[in-house]
């Protein structure tokens, strides 16, 4: 956002009539000049970046991956991934919620209480991986709950999503 303000100020400054109009508006304000404004915005950007960038990198560090043999998961503040077999799946909870867009959930809870929402990424990737998930869970002992399939999101959900979210994967 701050970069957008800096670029916007620069673009306005490059247009002489706009620069003159803004210069006239700020003539009564002491110390309001293009350079001082840009410098203040840069200082603000540095402060925001010092807070936001580490949080972004932590979020980018959190990942999971599925293979036919196991689930690999690297927690938020960790340099090593944890490896779980599909036998470690204790519960699957599905759900949906509706806001500006509809969000679907397929949350896997593992033996150590780690929870991974397999639908937090692109839905098409989940759809492509779903047959592999079904095969990997076949014969495994886990509970299944549709706790979050309520409300208007259910009524507007595509039939394919309801078939996946409302039924145990190994049925």
C-alpha angles and dihedrals in degrees: 000000000000091000088054090053092050092049091045092051090049093050092049090047089054091060107076098206091049091046090051092049093049091043089055092050093051096042090101094050115087117234096003105140134142094255095046091048092049091047091051090050091050091052090050090049090052092051093047091046092051088059103033103042097061089049090050092050091050090052092048089051093061111089145147134197133192127217129171089257104040154352117250116202130176112196122225099267104031138101095206132062122233115228120215128182119224085252087071092067106110102168142009119201122186130193149136139220133196126220126126084334134009117264122201125201133203103174119188116199115201131204093269091051093257109153122205123181103212091194097056089097127054112327092220090059089052091050090052092049096043096090088052090050090050092050093046092051095047109123093006122129112238138131122245127209134179091197095144101044096105138110134024094328089071093054093051098039118114113253092245092058092048091051090054098041099041098050133063107255093236097051 
